[in-house]
């Protein structure tokens, strides 16, 4: 039986912790290690809850590390990675849920080909908007579900989440860029086995309207585009943009890079000009 760890960074997680353990112990293949990094600063009840869960599920190998001060999810996850005794590590955010077959299915992908660094679910076919916007080259969007990631450290012993500066909710996207740049492979399944739940305290929700967050996302999009074009001839670049990547997705990228706020501003002044002229 394959051994794997589950890694989670906790932040104001009291309302989700019961469901979190239910989703883990409903899995068809169970972990042999759970690593929790508490990034809340003050959560005195958490240790008691963990002890209760150890007894309830008859599972003693739950490691709880409490940060002395708020470090953010990237640094917290990296602390947990250093503590893990396994090469296979599932990330699960405390506010998300797995279908009972999630770990089994993902481990089956791993067993078919152990050369991938990350095995995960894709959001590209979630709805019409994501289908139009997300591309398999990571240019317009990070379409992976972070709570679906299985990290395979056997192909990269020193794997870590890469930190953006400023530290905002882009650790997954920036990490994918870093390892794609270094020629590691990702296995991405469109068979979704993760239920993503909105948490108002999540890093992504807290920063999604942050100007620096938007600027960094644009920069990463440009770098992914460069990464996919850098070894191609001029003809291959044109062919890639129009057919492999897709004309519609290229148009989406152009609007994204040009900044839809700027475009809205142009429409605003145009409307104002024409209304004043009448």
Secondary structure, DSSP 8 states (H G I E B T S, - for coil): ----EEEEEESS-TTTHHHHHHHHHTSSS--SEEEEEE-SS--TTHHHHHHHHHHHTT---EEEEE-SS---HHHHHHHHHHH---SEEEE--TT-EE-TTHHHHHHHHHHH-TT-SEEEEB-TTSSHHHHHH--TTSSS---B-GGG-EEETTS-TT------SS--S-HHHHHHHHHHHTT--EEEESS--EE----TTSHHHHHTT-HHHHHHHHHHHHHHHHHHHTTS-HHHHHHIIIIITTHHHHHHHHHHHH-HHHHHHHHHHHHHHHHHH-
